[in-house]
Amino acid sequence: MPDQTNTAVPAWELRNLTKRFAGIVANESVSLSLERGQIHGLLGENGCGKSTLIKMMMGVHQPSAGEILRDGHPVTIAGPTAARAAGLAAVFQEFSLVPTLTVAENIWLGNLPGHRARVDWQTMRDSATEVMARLAVAIDPEAIVADLSVADQQLVEIAKAIATDASMLILDEPTTALGLEEIKDLHRILRKLAAQDKAILYISHRLDEVEELVDCVTVLKDGRVVSTAAETEVSVDAFVAAMIGEISNHYPKVDNVREEVLLEAKGLRTANRVQDVSFNVHAGEVFGLGGVLGSGRTEIARALFGVDRLLAGEVKVDGQTLRLRSPADAVAAGIALVPENRKVDGLFFNFQGQPNMSISKLARLGSPAAMSLRTEERLTHELYDRLEVSASAKDRLVGLLSGGNQQKIVIGRWLFAGARVFVLDEPTQGIDVGARAAVYTLINELTAAGHAVVLISSDDNELLAMSDRIGIVNHGRLVDIRAASDVRKSDLVRASSEQETAA
């Protein structure tokens, strides 16, 4: 733990911070101290007020009551520019990059080096290279951000914050799109920054990751502090108890595997990295795909769903060979995909939850000329209740919902369509412990009903606990298939190292 002998006056402090929106209380009398040289975890379920709190700190929202102090003195943060000038930097869950600009331009946007109207492009590139070197990643400063992977874009966001040399760094779900080795690199960097007397506020739904990294934790529930840094034990069980009020099995796996094979993939090959992939999934089985980011797991999912055209091989459902020309063919055959990036590939943000679900099978609502909105409301609200979607979310646009409720609506879409094979690509990414438990329960319900599930997850504990068998993916190939009970986390780490060596 960092030396905290000089912490009489916190670097930053929130005192009784309150925020109301049209009578709705998002935060109520939230107080916490952020010490120099300390990594402070902030936990809570989706909708508990974490995002509102950090937006007040960054000047996006103004507090309804309470105050923010820097070095013991009250400060007014009028906006994001004022926050940066005061020494605050944040990495939000939603990217704030300009996709058409280079990595270097994004890192220094708003603070371009140079004199008067002239930009010193070489200094900008050299400085960006230095920042990326501190992250221990090889991203070309001249690369266009739109051409980068999601993981690399996340690293550019982190580089932007580190480049400001702020006194406090706020990270909101910074590892959502990162692989195991990238997470280790990030944690190493954060510890180094803490050792340099930076104050760090760290928000993540990956509780084991929080336990491993932070020095202390504050837990929010319904906009209030329910467990202070002084009260919260730094352990996963203590986090869960504070967040949801009870300690339960984090991974409630049920064995529902049947004899019959529901999904078969033979010799799959696509132009998008998939090479000679073969496996089958039984009814009631969870077949996990393990491997590092970029190993080809998502590309296999895209091949199964008809997003990427097959150059060779075949896919069968119930013994019937499919002609996968597009996702529409996959949907018609009973295959569903919950995509890795639900915000880009999975939802219509300008619609409410009902049309987001019913669009998967409009024929259930009647003829094209006379679709029944009453039927849509009845069927989708049954799914709302089954998936335990928040009551406040039922009449709101999907873009305004928490990550957990958004994910439930994506899954609800395929339940509405009557899918039999569910391909779940990072289904618990960016959602809280309560929503994760709901997803795990749903997986058990799907397998109990005889459906087949293909599970892709970068959370090794989740993959090992919720799968019946695991296939390890390396460079677009399925290199090994074993019972989940015979796979250890070290096997997945070794697969990562083998991939790096091969690369």
Secondary structure, DSSP 8 states (H G I E B T S, - for coil): ----TT-SS-SEEEEEEEEEETTEEEEEEEEEEE-TT-EEEEE--TTSSHHHHHHHHTTSS--SEEEEEETTEEE---SHHHHHHHTEEEE-SS----TTSBHHHHHTTTS--EETTEE-HHHHHHHHHHHHHHTT----TTSBGGGS-HHHHHHHHHHHHHHTT-SEEEEESTTTT--HHHHHHHHHHHHHHHHTT-EEEEE-S-HHHHHHH-SEEEEEETTEEEE-TTT--SSHHHHHHHHHSS---SS-------SSEEEEEEEEEESSS--SEEEEEETT-EEEEE--TTSSHHHHHHHHTTSS-EEEEEEEETTEE---SSHHHHHHTTEEEE-S-IIIII--TTSBHHHHHHGGGGGGG--TTS--HHHHHHHHHHHHHHHT--GGGTTSBGGGS-HHHHHHHHHHHHHHHT-SEEEEESTTTT--HHHHHHHHHHHHHHHHTT-EEEEE-S-HHHHHHH-SEEEEEETTEEEEEEEGGG--HHHHHHHHHHHHHH-
